[in-house]
């Protein structure tokens, strides 16, 4: 067996000893032997390929948890995981590219290079929502945990009581704060239910609350699947705020998404939700 010190192994793999220690602690590249007396780490030449693959994947800025998923599977399955991760990374980059363009347009306004914000190429409409009861679950969630929360919460809300028909019966998410890698909302997932559903905490599920939402008007913009996630949604949220100022209509509640499409089967171009703001009555 051809032993190598951590320094030799680092040189051969183009990884620093510090990185190798981190990868060892995470189980990604574990030394073939650790001297119990001195703590010296020794590696075998057969580990070079694995360590180099870790370095290549980290060169893509792939998170360590995803790196482990790729290298711990057979090559074909690992290649499939890499392809799916890259699709998500490209989608995230497209979202950032759109946000960069939007920020540049705002900076141009501040610098006086154009008279006003670039017009939003979408219609903003207003509709009336009647008084209704909603069953809801609130959570603090970051972007990484949002999918799991919605997957768990939707079936629980469907089991509470019969629903309502029409757009007023569509589930919606209320954003009390941004959901991102750094911000955890909170968010409230709501499902309108029959008016004879008892108010208060649901028996056996105290985190589900049934409450009455007053009748109101709401301004809304229709978005596709590709447009409905942060940060791609930011320009549309700002447009709703500007519309409210221009029309002297103040918000009565936080921003929400009215979810009328099945996101499990929808394509990126599918019209999926209305981004909306409940409005106070005109002054």
N, C-alpha and C positions, 0 to 999 in steps of 0.2 A: 504494500500500500504506500503510495507517494504522499507523505504528509507535507503540509505547507503551514507555515505560521500565518497568523492573521495579516501581518504586513505583506507577505508574499501573495497570499490569496487576494488581498485588496488590490495589489498591483496588477495581478492577472485579470481581475474582473472589472477594473477601473472604478471600484467602489472604495470609499474611505473606510478605515477601521470603525469610525463612529457609526456609519450607516450599517456596517455588518453587525455591530453589536445590537442595533435597533432591530434589524431583520431577524437576528437570532432570538431576541426576547419575544418577537411576534410569531416565531415558528416558521418564518419564511425560508431562511437559510440557517440551519442549525449546525454548529461545528460538529465534525465527526468525532472529536474527542476534546474534553476539557480536563486538564491536569488538576486533580483534586487538591494538590498542595499549593501550586502556584497560581491556579486559575487561568493558565495560558490556554488559548484556544488553538486547535489544529484542525485544518480542513483537508479533505481529500480531493484529488484532481477531478474525480467524477462529479463533484459539486459545482464545477465551474459553469457548466451550461445553465443550471438552475439560477445561479447568482447573476449571470449575465442577462438572463431573461427578466429577472426582477428589475435590473437596472434599466433595461429597454422599456419595460412597462411604466416604470416611474418617470422615465423621460417623456411619457405622454401625459404626465400629471395624473395618472390613475391613482385613486386612493388605495392605501395599503390593503384594505379589506377586499377590494375588487381584485387586486393583484393576487392575493391568496386564492381567490376563486378561480382564476385562470390557470395558475401554475399547479394547483393540486388536483386537476382533472386530466383526463387523457387529452392528447393534442387536438383531436377533432372537436371535443366539447369545449376545450379552452379557447380554440379559435372562434367558436360560435359565441361564447361569452364576450370575447374581445370585440367582435363585430357589433353585438348589441350595445355594449358600453360605448363604442365609438358613435353609433347612431344617436344615442342620448347626448353625447358630448357635442356633436355637430348641431343638434337641435338647440342646445343651450347656447352655443356660440352664435347661432342665428338670432336668438332672443337678445343676446348682448349687442350684436351688430345693430339691430333695430333700436335698442335703447341708446346706443352711441349716437345714431343719427338724430334721435329725438333730443338728446341733451345738446348736441351741436346746434340744432335749430333754436333751442331756448337761449343758448349763449349768444347766438347771432342777434336775437331780439334785444338782449341786454346790451350788446355792443352797438346797437343802432344800425345794424347792417340791413335790417328789413323792418317794415313798419309794424308788423304784428306776427303773432305765432302762425306757422303754417296751418292752413285749414285742415280739419280732420275730414277725410273722405268717407264719412259714414253719417247716416241720419240719426238724430236724437229725437226720440218720440216720447210722448207722455200717455200713460194709461191709468185708469182707476182700478184700485184693488179694494174689494169689499172687506168689511170686518170678517175675521176668520180666526179659528183656533189653530195653533201650530204646536207640534211636539218637537222638542229640540234637545240637542246634546252640545255642550260647550267644552272646548279643550284648548290648552296651550300646545300648539304644535309648530315645529319648524318644517321647512320644506321636505327634509328627509323623512319625517314621520307623517306627513299629510296623507299619503296614499293609504297607509295602513289604518289610519284613523277613519277615513271615509269608507274603506272596505268593511270595517267592523261596525260603523255607526249606521249605515244605510239600512241593512236588514233589520237591525233592532228598532229603528223608527217605523219601518213598514209594518212591524208586528204590533204596534201600539193600538191602532184603530183604523177603520176604513178611511180612505183619502177623499180628496175633492177632485172634481173635473175642471177642465179649462186651465188657462194660464195661472189663475190664482191657486190652483191645486198642485203646481209644480214645486218640487223641493228647491231650497235655496240655501246659500251659505252667506252668513253675515261676517264681514271682516272688521273686527274691532281694532286690529293692527295688522301690519304687513306679515305675511308668511314667507320667510326666506331662510337662507342658511343661518342668519344671525338673529332674526326676529321670529317670535313664536306666537304671533297673533295677539290675543286669542281669537278663535273662530267659533261660530255657532252654526251647526248644521240643523236646518229646520225642515219639517215636512208638514204641510197643512193637513189637518184631519177633520173628521165630521164634527159639527158644532155641538153634538151631545156628548162629546168626549169629556170626562171629568178633568177639571183643572188641577194643577199642582203636580207633585212628583208621581210618577207611574209606579204602581205597586210592584215590588220586586226589582225595580230599576230606578233607584232614587236619583241617578244622574240624568234621567230623562224627565224633562219638565214640560207640562202642557200649559200654555198661556194664550190669552186673547191678544191678537194684534189688531189695533184699530184700523178702520177704513182710511185709505190715503191714496194720493196720486204718487206715481213714481216716474222719473225720467230714466230712459234706458237706451243702450246701444247694443245691437246684436253682434255677437262675436263668434268666430270659428274656433275649432279646437286649438289651432295653432296660435290664436290670439289671446286665449283666455287665461294663460298662466303669467305669473310675475316672472320677469319684468316687462314682458311684451304688453301686458295689460295697462301699464302706467299711463301712456298717452291718452288712453280712452277714459281712465279715471279722471285725469286732469281736464279732459274735454267736458265731462259731465259737471265738474266744478265750475268751469268757465261759463257753461250754459246757465247754470243756476244763478251766477252773478249777473249775467247779461239779462236774464229774464226775471230778476228779483224773486227767485224761488229758493228759499233756504232749505238745507237738508233737515229732515226730521229724524233720521237714523243713519247709521254708518253704511258704507258701500256694501253691496251684496251681489252675488251671482245667482241668477235664476237658471237652474240646470235642467233643460228640457230634452237633452240628447243622451243616449246611452254611450258613455265615453269608452266602454269596453269594446265597442264595435265601430265607433266613429272614426273617419279618416281626418287628417289634419285640416282639410277644407270644409268639413261638415259644420254647418251652423249649429252651435252647441249650447250657447247660453246667452242670456241678456245680462249685461253689467248695468246695474240700476242703483238709483238713490231715491229712497222715499222722500217726499216733499212735504213741507209745511203748507198749510192753506195760504193762498195769496193774501198779502196784507192789504 
